[in-house]
């Protein structure tokens, strides 16, 4: 792992970790990577319950017997991968997940890394004038942009995940700048694949600003690249971090197990 955010730990089984300290690290660093773990869907679920409240992902079938564990698989014949664009998880829900846990089961020999970008330092690097504009904007987020066959980013749904129709709300309005409930830091809270427009503006009017902010936020100086190995567990804070799984391993298989933890309604600057 190398880059601008995150911390890596080796050698300590998750059962021996202090959960309070681990959560503090996730909130402060945005990303914590734990190497050399040996986790089953059951022990991954148990750890999730210690860290918070696991939540069901509305657009994928979980593993049998484990209602919160989604197998994220890319098979050798698949062309696209699940979540293959910059985003924060399910920002189209009224209460998006606070944390995501992703565990590496099978990794290709080369490729399959995940990029992470710090939305806090992205906001802080903007001009004061643009910060003031964004502080007052509401972003309209919609799952249809990915999970509708006619959506602009339908390919991001991938091919190796057992998808299902959602019975949850799939649209939500959230502040374009989110204040972290623990640290109080501000972060950009929008993405090209989930944010349709700003409140009171058309899609056509919103897209230039959305495109600029997305490109600005994920500049190299704000990113970390994580190279997975079997037994690697990553935990990241969706309130302040975006991620992007690279699709650079054609003809190879990759399997990850994912759990999202329930978050809260995003709040903007006072």
URPEKA-V696367 format. One record per backbone hydrogen bond with DSSP energy under -0.5 kcal/mol. CO is the residue of the C=O (numbers start at 1). NH is the residue of the N-H. E is the energy in kcal/mol with one decimal. If there is no record, write none. Layout:
co;nh;e
CO;NH;E
CO;NH;E
//
This chain:
co;nh;e
2;225;-2.8
7;33;-2.6
9;35;-2.7
11;13;-0.6
13;16;-1.9
14;17;-1.3
17;19;-0.7
18;22;-2.3
19;23;-2.6
20;24;-2.1
21;25;-2.1
22;26;-2.3
23;27;-2.6
24;28;-2.3
25;29;-3.3
25;30;-0.5
26;30;-2.2
29;6;-0.8
30;237;-2.3
31;7;-1.6
32;235;-2.7
33;9;-3.0
33;35;-0.6
34;233;-2.8
35;11;-0.5
40;44;-2.6
41;45;-1.9
42;46;-2.2
43;47;-2.1
44;48;-2.1
45;49;-2.1
46;50;-1.3
47;51;-1.8
48;52;-1.9
52;54;-0.6
53;262;-3.5
55;260;-0.7
57;60;-1.0
59;164;-1.1
63;66;-2.3
66;63;-0.6
66;69;-1.6
68;70;-0.6
69;63;-2.9
70;72;-0.7
70;258;-2.5
71;73;-0.8
72;256;-2.4
74;254;-2.0
75;78;-1.7
76;251;-0.9
80;159;-0.7
81;84;-1.4
83;85;-2.6
83;245;-0.7
86;193;-0.6
87;243;-2.5
88;91;-0.9
90;93;-1.6
93;96;-0.6
95;263;-0.5
98;238;-2.3
98;239;-0.7
99;261;-2.9
100;236;-2.1
101;259;-2.3
102;234;-2.7
103;105;-0.6
103;257;-2.5
104;231;-2.5
106;255;-2.5
113;246;-2.6
114;226;-3.0
115;244;-2.3
116;224;-2.4
117;119;-0.8
117;242;-2.2
118;122;-1.2
119;123;-1.6
119;188;-1.8
120;124;-2.4
121;125;-1.3
122;126;-0.5
123;126;-1.4
127;131;-2.5
128;132;-2.1
129;133;-1.7
130;134;-2.7
131;135;-2.5
132;136;-0.7
133;136;-1.0
134;137;-1.6
137;176;-2.4
138;199;-3.2
139;141;-0.6
139;174;-2.4
140;196;-2.7
140;197;-1.1
141;172;-2.2
142;145;-0.9
143;146;-1.7
143;147;-3.3
144;148;-1.1
145;153;-3.0
148;151;-2.0
151;154;-1.4
153;156;-1.7
154;157;-1.6
155;158;-1.5
156;83;-3.1
156;84;-0.6
161;163;-1.3
162;61;-3.8
170;143;-2.9
172;141;-3.0
172;174;-0.5
174;139;-3.5
176;189;-3.1
178;180;-0.5
178;187;-1.9
180;184;-1.4
185;180;-2.7
187;178;-3.0
191;195;-2.6
194;142;-2.5
194;196;-0.7
197;140;-3.3
198;201;-2.3
202;206;-2.2
203;207;-2.4
204;208;-0.6
206;210;-2.5
207;211;-2.9
208;212;-2.1
209;213;-2.7
210;214;-2.5
211;215;-2.2
212;216;-2.7
213;217;-2.5
214;218;-1.3
216;219;-1.2
219;222;-2.5
220;223;-1.8
222;118;-2.1
223;4;-2.1
224;116;-2.6
224;226;-0.5
225;2;-1.6
225;227;-0.6
226;114;-1.9
226;228;-0.7
229;232;-1.9
231;37;-3.0
232;104;-2.7
233;34;-3.5
234;102;-2.6
235;32;-2.7
236;100;-2.0
236;238;-0.7
237;240;-1.4
237;241;-1.2
240;119;-2.3
240;120;-0.7
242;117;-2.4
243;87;-1.5
244;115;-2.6
244;246;-0.5
246;248;-0.7
249;252;-1.7
254;74;-2.5
255;105;-2.4
255;106;-2.1
256;72;-3.0
257;103;-2.7
258;70;-2.4
259;101;-3.0
260;55;-2.6
261;98;-2.0
261;99;-0.8
267;179;-3.0
//
